[in-house]
Amino acid sequence: MAEEPMPAGIKRDDTNAYNEDSIQVLEGLQAVRKRPGMYIGDPSTNGLNQCIWEVVDNAIDEALAGYCDTIDIAINEDNSITVYDNGRGIPVAIHTSEGKPTVEVVMTVLHAGGKFDSKSYKVSGGLHGVGVSCVNAVSRWLEVEVCRDNKRYRIRFERGKTTEPLSEIGTSEHTGTVIRFKPDYEIFGENTIFDFKSIAARLRELSFLNKGVRINFEDHREEGKAEVFYHADGLSGFVKYLNRGKEALHPKIIHFDLHDPESDTDVELALQWNDGYDERLLGFANNIRTRDGGTHLEGFKVALTRVFNTYARNNNLLGKDKAPSGEDLREGLTAIVSVKMGDPKFSGQTKDKLINSEVSGVVQNLFGNALAQHLEETPAIAKGLVRKALMAQQARAAARKARELVRKDRKGLLGASNMPDKLRDCESRQVDETELFLVEGDSAGGSAKVGSDARVQAILPLRGKLLNVEKARIDKVLAHNEIANMVQAFGCGIGEEFNLAGLRYGKIVIMTDADVDGSHIRTLLLTFFFRQMLPLIENGHIFVAQPPLYKVSRGKKSEYVFNEGKLEVWITDLGLQDAVLLDRHSGIEREISGHSLRELVETLSEFDHHDHVLALKGLTLEEYLQLRDHNDVLPLYRVTVGEVDRYCYTEEDAQDLVRDIRARVEASVAAEEGTSVSDHPGYEILEFTERGHVERSLDKLRMMGFNPEFLFDTSSDRVDPFVLSDNKERTVLTSLRPIPAVIRLYGQRGLDIQRYKGLGEMNPEQLWETTMDPERRALVQVTLSDGIEAEQVFSTLMGSDVSIRRDFIERYALSVAKKLDI
């Protein structure tokens, strides 16, 4: 058949021919590097942390199998990750079918793992066999050390390929696996910096889900930054943790540990109602957090609604009311549902949703029967919870009526006639370019209206303090005038009728004063968004404006400075310009200036930070340095028994001391009839995790030629050991610590520093150029990296429990002492 001619106007391009050469076959881990999103999730968002979870999940699987009770995770100074577990250690013998060490097979072959049968792992989170090999594929380098069979082995990879074959590097009395890896910038781009808080949040979850497993987490990038997670009470402890700051409606947490022999599925649940109005329901499958829910949560909800309504009808609690809905029954509920099974199925490699259809029935049956029995055994609590649900039902009906007052149809929302009177709307209707500024007060709102770009920037002034929605039901929320104005302006509804598609502005910007009142209003607004319009945060629509804190002028030149840290750096730079340090502490005079003096000032500033961190542990820097032993080593632990402190310089010394304390207590109990261990004083161990950072700062000082003893005034007989001067002033110093402060004093000379307390102090032109101009402003996007931690913060700071808020303030008062603006 003759080839048909190409249509007019189209020319064939044979250079892009689609033939056999167009088909690429990606072998092994090449596919992962080519399409990482299919295996670890989006590299630009959650994919980075997913690498950690793939490794940690394997360690947790060892714990589930009963072989591991300690897991150590560390973020190293170069942003690499180390994960250690004291499990059995990855097998190292030659794999029968692959002909190379098993550990190498595990790290380089997709779908190679010990999770495909039930012999090695009855329950596991890593079932696809692609997890740790995918981490290897997307890492710049990865190293594995294995301890087993009294030997220690090591193997190294780069971008998924073996670069150092497995070798025996020593002996070991223990078993376990250490995996170190560094994410590859070719895969993750600039997104290779791990976030301590988001990792800590997941590790905290794992410690609750696996009671008795100790998880140590340390961040070597910042001194003193470490967490230890260990919980003996499991899910009950998790619920108690989540409910901090709220008043429980029944003191004893409802806990069920159930098993279905037919499907060999374990179902563990813990639940407690509090006096709040929000529902907190978390689901886990084989320790994996199912953020998008799944069949286990569906079964829980169905069973909860059915059992409670059956109980209410059987006990004549409904009267003329109709049965409350599941949403009404779950108001104020904090619950955790954890299932463990042999073959969980998830919606993807990132395991955000459980899809095993049979699990819903298993949870309904097991939980429904257990809950029904519990309600019969605790009638006072059961009746109280039904009454609470009926009150929630009434409030929800009132909220529907209140919503009618702010609900508008789509056409009305886009017109100005139905908008709040105080709203100065923008001209554009293109959501991707429009911005709404929520401005504190009518005065600042007036300046913002004059100084803004009316085409794309809308202004809504807010009067007074917003309602604290943490303590209010939805009907009260909607009745509040300022909230009603915002809901009306946003256009996306609220509560049951929230619809992100109706949003009228791409950016909603909180713009408040930089004083305490402004911070309070900003917190109230964030509480409102978190509790009532969470999708706005999750989809990146909420921003916080950053008005400048200072206007710094020298002569005719002025500059805006947005925070205390930048101001301090700027002043230090000015002070260093002509500064010279005359050092004669060693008997030989030398002058230090320029880069060398800057380096010294930066190092001495590190000691200010060390001093601040140590103060949280009850020591000054000087006291800590005086604790050095005869080998000039700083203590690593402080062990307190009663009112006596003992300092240990190695981990072995601390373990020996603790063993000695326990032995003496046990001996005393044996010698004194009628006493128990609780009758004797216990002990507390505090680790100086900042020791390494202090030692590095001391080493820097020594390399610059300074003896650390001159950090403090030694009352030496030397005359004027240090003289700091510039072209206008000369300062004699007897120690090194004051040098940064004196440099800042030099830098402040001739400066006029104006501190802005409120937006109203700026005229429209200043407000535009500092806070609203897209070319120059600094907006901070509000994101949600740790929903559980955010829940805790809002409950603590905005909830009704005064005691927990007082404890929070007392605990962190010293941390904010230098930043508090009163």
RORODREN-798837 format. One record per residue (C-alpha): x, y, z. Coordinates in pm, whole numbers, plus 50000, padded with zeros to 5 digits. Each point is the difference from the previous one (the first is absolute). Example, Ala and Ser with C-alpha at 12.3 -4.5 7.8 and 13.67 -1.06 7.14 Angstrom:
RORODREN-798837
51230:49550:50780
50137:50344:49934
//
This chain:
RORODREN-798837
50000:50000:50000
50131:50339:49907
50089:50226:50289
49736:50266:50055
50120:50357:49964
50035:50214:50311
49719:50254:50054
50070:50347:49866
50208:50215:50229
50159:49705:50185
50352:49880:49934
50130:49662:50115
50297:50020:50238
50196:49677:49956
50247:50102:50271
49729:49924:50259
49902:49665:49855
49820:49758:50234
50166:49662:49949
50174:49718:50186
50273:50240:50115
49737:50215:50175
49922:49728:50253
50225:50025:50308
50041:49710:50236
50096:50125:50346
50164:49725:50200
50023:49971:50375
50007:50330:50187
50022:50215:49685
49620:50006:49993
49991:50142:50352
50242:50281:49912
49806:50076:49683
49657:50010:50167
50060:50033:50379
49646:50126:50062
49860:49655:49921
50201:49848:50285
50060:50253:50277
49748:50275:49927
50066:50350:49871
50372:50080:50055
49914:50368:50042
49770:49939:50299
49964:49679:50200
50245:49784:49806
50300:50109:50205
49853:49885:50332
49860:49689:49833
50361:49884:49961
50036:50001:50378
49673:49816:50052
50095:49724:49757
50313:49931:50209
49836:50052:50340
49704:49779:49904
50241:49712:49949
50138:50056:50349
49646:50011:50141
49925:49673:49819
50287:49846:50198
49835:50132:50316
49661:49856:49899
50170:49666:49945
50141:50020:50355
50368:50047:49915
50057:50373:50055
49937:50239:50290
50222:50297:49915
50012:50220:49689
50232:50298:49959
49945:50264:49733
50232:50294:49942
50011:50291:49759
50372:50052:49942
50172:50332:49948
50020:49944:49622
49621:49930:49986
50053:49628:49960
49796:49756:50209
50109:49716:50227
49753:49731:50111
50106:49725:50240
49800:49710:50140
50108:49719:50229
49805:49738:49809
50136:49687:49834
50199:50180:49731
49936:49968:49626
50123:49659:49875
50342:50013:49829
50043:49648:49864
49996:49945:49623
49645:50004:49868
49918:49667:49834
49837:50136:49683
50186:50333:49959
50351:49876:50072
50103:50301:50208
49973:50102:50367
49641:50019:50120
50049:50349:50143
50105:50114:49653
49692:49838:49847
49777:50176:50255
50157:50337:49921
50015:49975:49620
49714:49778:49879
49639:50118:49994
49746:49772:50165
50269:49819:50196
49913:49973:50368
49912:49776:50290
49637:50112:50012
49849:49786:49724
49943:49696:50218
49897:49965:50362
50312:49823:50122
50226:50297:50071
49734:50262:50070
49641:49924:50102
49916:50373:50000
50183:50261:49797
49962:50353:49869
50243:49958:49711
49826:49746:49781
50090:50106:49648
50369:49914:50021
50089:50326:49826
50047:50230:50301
50363:49985:50105
50125:49928:49647
49818:50315:49885
50175:50197:50272
50327:49866:49865
49902:50103:49647
49926:50362:50094
50300:50045:50230
50330:50162:49906
50158:49727:50209
49879:49735:50242
50196:49784:50242
49886:49690:50186
50168:49847:50303
49870:49666:50124
50083:49825:50325
49908:49633:50018
50163:49665:50071
50262:50180:50216
50129:50187:49695
49970:50349:49860
49952:50069:49628
49990:50306:49780
49884:50080:49644
49969:50333:49816
49794:50126:49705
49987:50317:49794
49680:50090:49817
49884:49640:50034
50315:49833:49870
50239:49799:50212
50332:50186:50035
50151:49807:50293
49908:49630:50015
49905:49833:50323
50299:49955:50229
50055:49881:50354
50131:50292:50207
50012:49860:50353
49830:49804:50271
49689:50077:50202
49830:49855:50304
49667:50154:49894
49767:49976:49703
49839:50278:49802
50008:50219:49690
50128:50353:49938
49894:50179:49680
50144:50339:49909
49887:50187:49692
50011:50345:49845
49718:50107:49765
50114:50073:49645
49968:50362:49887
49942:49871:49644
49669:49854:50124
49894:50244:50272
50155:50325:49879
50013:50257:50279
49761:49790:50209
50268:49801:50185
49970:50162:50344
49823:49780:50252
49749:50157:50238
50047:49895:50363
49640:50063:50109
49828:49800:49729
50234:49703:50056
49956:50020:50378
49621:49996:49955
50009:49669:49812
50248:49846:50246
49773:50101:50288
49714:49817:49828
50213:49689:49959
50098:50000:50368
49633:50006:50102
49911:49729:49748
50283:49774:50115
50003:50016:50378
50328:49899:50154
50213:50104:49700
50245:50281:50075
50054:50244:49712
50287:50249:50033
50005:50294:49760
50278:50256:49978
50076:50292:49770
50375:50055:49978
49947:50324:49803
49897:50184:50316
50130:49946:50349
49771:49869:50266
49735:49895:49749
49894:49647:50086
49690:49803:50098
49949:49662:50163
49669:49825:49934
49899:49713:50226
49644:49916:50107
49893:49704:50207
49625:50063:49978
49965:49993:49622
49687:50139:49836
49846:50108:50330
50305:50218:50054
49962:50133:49646
49641:50109:50065
50102:50155:50330
50274:50191:49819
49759:50125:49733
49746:50111:50261
50241:50215:50199
49848:50342:50056
49643:49867:49980
49771:49879:50274
49916:49632:49962
49633:49908:50040
50095:49661:50142
50336:49964:50177
50074:49641:49895
50092:49960:49636
49794:49733:49822
50246:49744:49865
49942:49678:49809
50263:49752:49883
49815:49755:49774
50081:49710:49768
49811:49839:49713
50123:49639:49965
49835:49944:49663
50196:50278:49824
50287:49996:50254
49954:50377:50045
50077:50196:50316
49789:50311:50068
50104:50239:50277
49795:50308:50083
50020:50278:50257
49740:50275:50030
49901:50281:50232
49752:50287:49971
50100:50349:50115
49820:50330:50052
50107:50133:49659
49804:50008:49677
50251:49849:49760
50041:49639:49894
50347:49843:49998
50007:49657:49835
50332:49840:49906
50038:49672:49813
50301:49770:49972
50058:49678:49811
50309:49800:50098
50133:50320:50163
49956:50201:49680
49798:50320:50044
49713:49990:49750
49950:50373:49954
49719:49953:49748
49817:49750:50219
49888:49669:49864
49785:49702:50073
50107:49969:50365
49872:50351:50078
49683:49941:49800
49928:49693:50211
50069:50195:50320
49759:50282:49909
49720:49763:49898
50033:49796:50320
50017:50308:50225
49684:50154:49853
49805:49673:49998
50090:49898:50357
49935:50339:50158
49665:50047:49827
49891:49649:50089
50091:50069:50363
49815:50333:49993
49684:49842:49859
50008:49703:50237
50034:50232:50299
49740:50257:49884
50256:50284:49985
49882:50157:49673
49651:50116:50097
49861:50195:49705
50346:50059:49854
50119:49806:49703
50312:49787:50038
50319:50208:49988
50221:49968:49695
50348:49852:50007
50144:50351:49983
49800:50102:50309
50113:49690:50189
50365:50065:49914
50001:50362:50116
50281:50037:50254
50127:49647:49934
50366:49914:49988
50048:49646:49869
50272:49783:49856
49934:49688:49795
50296:49773:49934
49975:49679:49800
50274:49745:49950
49964:49736:49732
50198:49774:49774
49919:50152:49663
49892:50366:50014
49925:50171:49671
50061:50370:49959
49907:50248:49730
50367:50060:49912
50360:49960:50111
49958:50292:50240
49721:49801:50169
49757:50283:50075
49683:49790:49981
49913:49642:50099
49784:49830:49738
49950:49642:50130
49622:49966:49968
49973:49724:50260
50152:50218:50274
49689:50217:50027
49790:49700:50102
50265:49873:50241
50020:50336:50180
49620:50042:50002
49952:49660:50158
50281:50007:50257
49967:50363:50104
49620:50002:49988
49970:49705:50240
50266:50136:50238
49849:50350:50005
49647:49874:50059
50119:49802:50302
50195:50300:50129
49695:50228:49979
49791:49751:50196
50271:49983:50269
50037:50381:50028
49643:50139:49972
50080:50341:50151
50269:50070:49743
49792:49855:49715
49697:50217:50079
50219:50309:50037
50155:49944:49657
49657:49955:49841
49885:50329:50158
50312:50170:49863
49923:49868:49651
49641:50128:50022
50131:50345:50099
50238:49988:49705
49706:49914:49777
49807:50304:50123
50304:50226:49954
50048:49867:49649
49641:50087:49915
50055:50351:50136
50318:50024:49794
49809:49915:49684
49769:50292:50067
50297:50227:50069
50161:49891:49674
49693:50116:49814
50093:50353:50102
50341:49982:49832
49925:49760:49714
49980:50163:49655
49963:49844:49659
50299:50000:49766
49883:50307:49807
49945:50195:50322
50342:49912:50132
50170:50149:49698
49819:50326:50029
50078:50281:50245
49641:50051:50116
49999:49696:50226
50344:50053:50147
50070:50135:50352
49969:50378:50027
50360:50040:50120
50148:49794:49714
50183:50202:49733
49991:49738:49729
50250:49973:49716
49917:50041:49633
50133:49666:49874
49799:49678:50021
50297:49776:49912
50052:49796:50317
50360:49916:49916
50101:50369:50019
49769:50146:50265
50091:50064:50365
49789:50083:50304
50174:50180:50287
49843:49951:50344
50116:50319:50172
49994:50073:50371
49789:50307:50071
49825:50264:49791
50297:50239:50014
50249:49755:49846
49722:49886:49768
49966:50356:49869
50375:50022:49931
49992:49659:49830
49711:50103:49776
50186:50312:49884
50338:49826:49963
49888:49676:49832
49964:49895:49639
49622:50021:49959
50008:49780:49691
50102:49680:50180
50013:50083:50373
49682:50005:50211
49995:50139:50356
49781:49884:50290
50057:50186:50330
49925:49799:50315
49881:50176:50312
50095:49881:50347
50098:49651:50109
49867:49705:49806
49795:49733:50174
50216:49716:50136
49849:49715:49798
50188:49745:50213
49737:50055:50269
49691:50050:49783
49751:49782:49814
49937:50060:49630
49672:50190:50060
50182:50251:50224
50281:50024:49745
49766:50093:49718
49816:50255:50215
50322:50200:50052
49994:50309:49773
50367:50004:49894
49997:49627:49920
49676:50037:49804
50164:50280:49798
50301:49782:49920
49788:49699:49902
49792:50226:49777
50307:50153:49838
50187:49672:49946
49709:49843:49811
50079:49637:50080
49753:49944:50284
50078:49840:50335
49950:49670:50180
49783:49745:49817
49962:50233:49700
50367:50090:49958
50097:49987:49633
50346:50107:49894
49879:50056:49644
49809:50308:50116
50308:50178:50138
50021:50355:49860
50364:50078:50086
50316:49801:49932
50178:50148:50301
49845:50089:50336
50255:50212:50184
49992:50063:50376
50144:50349:50058
50018:50097:50368
50219:50221:50217
50335:49876:50126
49902:50044:50367
49841:49758:50248
49644:50091:49900
50084:49942:49634
50147:49660:50082
49687:49910:50194
49772:50095:49712
50219:49805:49757
49979:49695:50229
49621:50029:50021
49979:50016:49620
50228:49698:49960
49788:49812:50255
49692:50080:49794
50162:49880:49676
50138:49684:50164
49670:49902:50163
49743:50116:49745
50175:50037:49662
50293:49760:50011
50000:49941:49618
50104:50364:49954
50320:49921:50192
50051:49659:49841
49971:50149:49650
50236:50289:50068
49756:50295:49997
50084:50153:50342
50291:50242:50039
50133:50228:50273
50132:50343:49906
50334:50103:50145
49998:50376:50064
50344:50134:50094
50089:50021:50367
50254:50279:49954
50085:50296:49785
50372:50067:50032
50136:50337:49890
50349:50146:49987
50018:50347:49852
49772:50012:49697
50006:49625:49938
49725:49775:50136
49938:49626:49992
49718:49777:50123
50097:49697:50209
49748:49721:50043
50126:49813:50305
50227:50020:50301
50257:49755:49860
50056:50196:49678
50031:50323:50197
50265:49844:50222
50198:49872:49698
49974:50341:49831
50121:50186:50310
50284:49750:50051
50116:50053:49641
50009:50377:50058
50193:49955:50326
50262:49776:49836
50084:50244:49718
50277:50187:50184
50041:49782:50309
50339:49863:50112
50064:49765:50293
50337:50029:50171
50074:49664:50162
50278:49986:50255
49876:49725:50231
50292:49776:49908
50263:50268:50055
50050:50053:49626
49789:50274:49844
49805:49930:49682
49729:50189:49814
49686:49827:49875
49764:50166:49751
49796:49937:49686
49904:49639:49928
50191:49864:50301
49817:50229:50240
49665:49912:49839
50079:49629:50047
50083:50061:50366
49676:50194:50056
49796:49721:49838
50168:49739:50220
49948:50204:50317
49634:50040:49904
49975:49619:49992
50095:50002:50369
49710:50237:50070
49771:49737:49846
50167:49719:50199
49945:50202:50318
49632:50040:49917
49951:49626:49930
50182:49896:50318
49792:50243:50206
49697:49785:49916
50179:49717:50183
50090:50210:50304
50365:50075:49917
50190:50300:49873
50261:49953:49730
50273:50082:50249
49872:49738:50245
49982:49738:49724
50356:50069:49881
50127:49970:50359
49869:49641:50005
50270:49883:49757
50189:49695:50127
50378:49950:50012
49997:49911:49628
49825:50329:49918
49678:49812:49911
49661:50155:50070
49727:49794:50171
49746:49816:49782
49743:49914:50270
49877:50133:50332
49845:49740:50230
49797:50148:50287
49910:49796:50306
49796:50202:50245
50185:50331:50019
50341:49859:49902
50135:50043:49646
50256:49760:49852
50165:50069:49662
50100:49725:49757
50235:50050:49707
49917:49690:49796
49688:49793:49938
50167:49702:50169
50061:50206:50318
49632:50100:50008
49884:49640:49953
50231:49883:50280
49872:50272:50232
49636:49918:49929
50065:49629:50062
50168:50090:50330
49704:50218:50106
49751:49725:49916
50206:49739:50187
50017:50219:50313
49625:50065:49988
49925:49628:49962
50236:49923:50289
49826:50257:50220
49658:49856:49914
50122:49651:50088
50146:50122:50330
49701:50207:50111
49681:49803:50050
49681:50165:49883
50170:50233:49750
49986:50001:49623
50201:50156:49719
49758:50294:49993
50098:50087:50359
50355:50082:49887
50104:50306:49801
50016:49939:49627
50245:50147:49757
49983:50234:49702
50238:49993:49703
50065:50310:49791
50212:49976:49685
50214:50294:49891
49931:49954:49631
50167:50336:49936
50341:49874:50119
50132:49943:49647
49895:50348:49888
50170:50164:50301
50317:49802:49938
50006:50105:49633
49965:50366:50100
50286:49956:50248
50213:49844:49725
49928:50295:49770
50113:50236:50275
50323:49807:50051
50070:49999:49624
49974:50380:50008
50265:50007:50270
49780:50064:50305
49998:49806:50323
49640:49916:50098
50070:50124:50353
49981:50356:49863
49632:49957:49915
49944:50123:50356
50166:50257:50223
50283:49807:50160
50114:50288:50225
50345:49945:49855
50294:50219:50090
50042:50074:49629
49916:50363:49923
49739:50068:49733
50022:49662:49814
49763:50123:49725
49944:50345:49851
49722:50049:49743
49998:50325:49805
49887:50173:49683
50064:50349:49869
49776:50154:50268
50024:49793:50316
50230:49778:50206
49870:49729:50239
50211:49798:50245
49876:49646:50068
50110:49738:50252
49823:49710:49824
49881:49894:49654
49622:49962:50056
49913:50375:49985
50163:50050:49656
49680:49940:49789
49801:50240:50218
50264:50274:49970
50013:49953:49622
49623:50052:49989
50035:50318:50205
50252:50129:49745
49758:49914:49719
49708:50181:50164
50175:50336:50017
49821:50261:49793
49707:49769:49921
49641:50106:50046
49805:49678:50060
49623:50040:49981
49800:49708:50139
49660:49951:49836
49734:49881:50241
49702:50027:49769
49902:50019:49635
49828:50329:50073
50340:50163:50056
50076:49962:49629
49848:50218:49731
49846:49834:49690
50321:50034:49797
50210:49834:50274
49744:49722:50045
50006:49929:49628
50376:49994:49958
50069:49792:50312
49707:49763:50035
49772:49988:49695
50220:50048:49692
50048:49650:49847
50347:50101:49881
50133:50088:50345
49776:49853:50270
50067:49690:50209
49698:49771:50028
50013:49682:50207
49781:49716:49875
49819:49808:50273
50055:49627:49953
49908:49692:50201
50295:49765:50044
49882:49839:50324
49626:49994:50058
50029:49825:50338
50249:50254:50133
49785:50285:49867
49701:49846:50179
50201:49999:50322
50112:50361:49966
49651:50133:49931
49849:49793:50282
50271:50114:50242
50005:50369:49917
49636:50056:49903
49813:49735:50200
49823:50021:50335
50261:49818:50213
50185:50279:50179
50242:49771:50185
50149:49846:49686
50041:50348:49848
50177:50117:50316
50233:49699:49987
50076:50075:49634
50086:50363:50078
50220:49904:50295
50184:49738:49793
50080:50228:49708
50025:50340:50172
50378:49996:49997
50007:49901:49633
49814:50314:49894
50145:50241:50253
50208:50179:49736
49716:50015:49745
49700:50098:50213
49853:50333:49900
49791:50155:50275
//
